[in-house]
Amino acid sequence: MFRQILRASFAVAAFCLAAASSAQNISVATGGTGGVYYPMGGGLASVLSKYVPGMQATAEVTGGSVDNLKLIGTGKPYVGFSMSDAAQDAFKGEDKFKSGKVPVRTLAVLYPNRMHLVTIEGRGVNKLSDLKGKHISTGSPGSATEVMAFRILEAAGLDKDKDVKRERLSVAESVNAIKDNKIDAFFWVGGLPTAAVTDLANTPGTKMKMIDHSEVVTAMNKKYGDLYIEDTIPKTAYKGMEADNKQATVMNILVANANMDDKTAYNIVKTIFEKRDELIAVHKEAENFKLDNQKTANSPVPFHPGAVKYFTEKGLKFN
């Protein structure tokens, strides 16, 4: 009897060990807590853990796209949000990735990331050129906000090091800084609405202003490729906006390392699109997760073979 119990105990232990070894842990690299990446990443981690057998996903706060791409480059089990311009730099080994190319692959094209150039009444900023001599934030280190902000300043003929006093703050930190009269304006690229910007717009006694800058898109695309779109932030996005904001937009993509196995990539993409309603409940930008957007023209980075397999099953064609 004792031997039977002992054998049964060993069998249970072996089963538990096998189950543990088959568990798949993955981290979702997001962004700062004041933006869209973080809540969206939390929602993504939740649906992956819930619906992909054996997967346990957790969301991780990061500096943003550049940091996320560097994490992808470690080869560890990460998926991450990135703006397409930063992902292109990582893939080609340019700009902030001159130390080496990242073997990054696209899992899905997600939603448009809209550049916000934000100020408040009384700071003397009414157009892009008014930033000269002002104290501004161009985004946190490791963020694609910083990458795109530098390109906008460059296209506007402003020197990021000589023509402005520059801080490197997250969107939440930027909002606090402008409230405390420490900066005059800030750049932030993100989805609509962004919680921190909503907070600023709803602050009593403060009139938030969004500065038009779509006029620099042509110059940006001429230098960096057709990554940017002349777009608008509708005046309904934030309280107090008097008109639609004419701005520059870039697409967001979800990325992984090329070493991710095809089955895992397939399951992640399948879950995103089949459980999209649960992600929309987390943030409405998930409404833009559309099969029609999954095309090579929308991503400067090659799609992962596992993603291609899923999209091909849905009738999409890839070159």
N, C-alpha and C positions, 0 to 999 in steps of 0.2 A: 504493500500500500504506500509506504514511504517513498519507494522508488518511483511509483506512478506519479505521486505528487511532485517529486523532484523533477521528473521528465516534463511534466506539465508546466512547471515553473520556468524551466529552461526554454520551453517552446514559446511561452508568453513573452519572456525576455527577448528572445530572438526576433519575435514578431515586432515588438516595440522598437528594437534596434533597427530593423529593416525599414520600419515606417519613418523613423527619425532620419535615417540616411537618405530616404527618398524625398524628404521635404526640401522645398526649393525656396530659399530666402532671396528676396530681391529688394533693392532700395530704389525709390522714386526721387530723383534729384529735382527740387522744385525752385524756390526762390525765397525772397523775404516774406515775412508774414503780412505785410501791407498790400501785396499784389494779388494777382489772380493765380499764378503758378502754385502757390502754397495750398489754398483750399482745393484747387483742381487736382493737385497731386495727392492730397489726402483722400479725395473721392476716388481717384484712380487706384490708390493702394487698397482701399476698402473693397472695390468691386473685383480686383484681381485676387485678393485673399478669399473672397466669398465664392468666386465662380471658377477659378482655375484650380483643378485638383492638385493638392500638394504644395501650392504656392502660398508663401507668407510674405506679403509686401508691406513696406513701411515708407512713409513720406519723410523726407529729410530737408530741413531748412538749409539753403545755400545762398550764395551771393547772386545767383542767376545763371544765365546761359553760358557764360565763359567758364565759370566754376563747374557747371554741370558737364560741359564737354570735356573738361580736364578729368573729372571723375570717370566719365565714360572711357577715357583714354587709359585708365589704370587697368582695364580689362576685368575689373570686378563686376559682380552682378548688379548693374545699374541700368535703369532707363531714365531719361531726363528730358525736360522741356528745353527748347532752344529756339531763338529766333533764327531764321534761315540765313541771315547774313553772317552771324557768328559761326553757325555750323559750316558754312562755306569756307570761312577762314580756317577752321579746324581741319577740314578735309584737305585743304590745299597747303596747310602749314604756313599761313600768312598772318600778318598783324600780331595779335596776341599769342599766336601759335607758331611763331618763327622758330622756336626750339625744336619743333617736330610735328609732323602730321598726326592727326588722330584718326584711327580706323573707324570712323563713325558711319552709321547707316540709318536711314529714315525708316521709322515704323509707320508713321501716319502724319499727314498734313492736318493740322488742327484748326486754328482760328486766326483771324487777322489781329495783329498786335498794333495798336494805334499809338503813335507818338503824341504824348501830351507835353506841351510847353506851357507851364502854369505860372501865373503870377497873381497878385492881388492889386486891387485899386490903390493908387497912391504911390506905387513904386517906379513910375515913369517908364514902364515897359508896355508899349502898344504894338510894336512890330519887332521882327527878328533882329534888325540892325540896332535896336535900342538896348540889346544885351551888352554892347560895348561899354566897358567900364563898370559893369554891374557885378554883384556878388551872386553867383549861381551855383546850383548843384547839377552835375552831369551824370548822376547815378552812382551806385555803389561799386567798389572794386569787384571785378569778377562778373559784372552784369553786362548784358547786351545793350542796356540803356546807354551805358557809357560809350560803347562802340558807335551806336547810331547818333548819339548826341555830338560826338566829335566830328562825324561826317556831315551833320547838318551845319555845325559851326563853320567847318571848312568850306562847304558849298556856298555859305553866306559871306565868305571872305573874311571871317573872323578867326584870329589865332587863339586856340584854346588855352595857351600858356601866357600870352601877352595881353590879349584884349579883354579878358574876363578874370575875375577872382573866383577860383573854382574850388568847390567842395565835392567830395565823393560820398554822397549820402544815399541811403535807401529811400524808397518813396515815403515810408512812414517817418523816417528821420527828416526828410525834406519838408514834409508838411509841418512838423513841429518847429523846424528852423524858420520857415517863413512866417509862422504864427508869432514866433519870438523875435521877429525883425532881424534875424541873423543872415538871411539871404533874400534876394529880390525876386528870384524865379528859379524854377527847376524843370529838368527834363525827366520824363518817365514814359516808358513804352510798355503798354499792357492792354489787357482786355477791358471791355466795358460792362458794368462800371467797375472801377478800381476802388476798393474800400477806403483807402487812405485819402484819395482825391474826393470821394463823396464826403468824408469827414470834414475836409477843408471847406467844401462848398456849403456845408450845413452849419458852419461855425457862425454863431451870432455876431453881428457887427463886422463881418468880413465879406467883401465882394470879390469872389474869385474870377479871374479872367484867363481865357485860353487864347494863346497867340498863334495866328495863322503862320504857316511856314511851308505850305505845299509847293511854293515856287522854286524850292531847291531840289525837288525830286529829280528833275531832268539831269542836273549836274551830278547828283549822286549816282544815278544809274549809268551815266557816261563813264564814270571812273570805276565803279564797283560791280557793274553788271545789272541786269534788269531784276533787281531785288525789291525795289520800292515802288509804291503805288500812291498816286495822288488820291486822297481819300478825305472823308469828313467824319468828325465826331458830332453826332446830331445834338442840337441844343437841348434835347430832352434827356441827355445822358446824365447831366449834373444840374443841380439847382442853381438858378441865377444866370445861366448862359443865355445871352440875348440873341445869338445867331449860331448857326452851324460853324464848327471850327474846321478850317481847311488845313489838313495836316498830311504827314507822311505815314504810310502803313507798311508793315512787313509781316510776312506770314510766320506763324509758329509751327514748329514740327516737334514730334516726339521721336527721340533718337535712342540708339543703343550701339554697343560695340559690334563690329562685324563678326566677332567670335561667338556671339549669342547663337545657340542652336536654333535651327529652323522651326522646330516644334514649339519652343518657348515663344519665339517671335510671333508665330502664327496664333497661338493661344491668347497672347496679349492683345493683338490687333482684333481678333474675333470678339473678345470680351468687350473692348472699347465700343465697337459698333453695335453689338447685340444688346449691350446694357447701357446704351447712350442715355436713355431716359433717367437712369439713376445718377448719371453724371450731370445732366441738365438740372436735376434737383439740387445739386451742390453749387453749380454756377451756370448761368444761362448761356455763357459763351460756348458751352458744349453743344448748343444747338447748331453751331457751325461745323461740327464734326460730320462731314458729309462725304459719301463715297465719290461724288462727282469731283471733289477736290483732289482725289488721289491720283495724281498724274505727275510724270517726271518734270513737266514744265513748272510745277509748283514747288519743287524741291531741288536745290542745287547740289544735294547729296544723294547718292544712289539709294534706292529702296532696298531694305533687307529682303533676301529671298523668301523668308517666312511670311513677310507682309505681302509680297508679290503673289504668293500662293493663295492667300485669303482673298485679295482683291481680284485675282483672276477668276476664282470661283464665283465671284459676284458679277462677272461679266466685263470687268475692266481689262483693257489691253495695255501692255507695257512693251516698250521697244526692247 
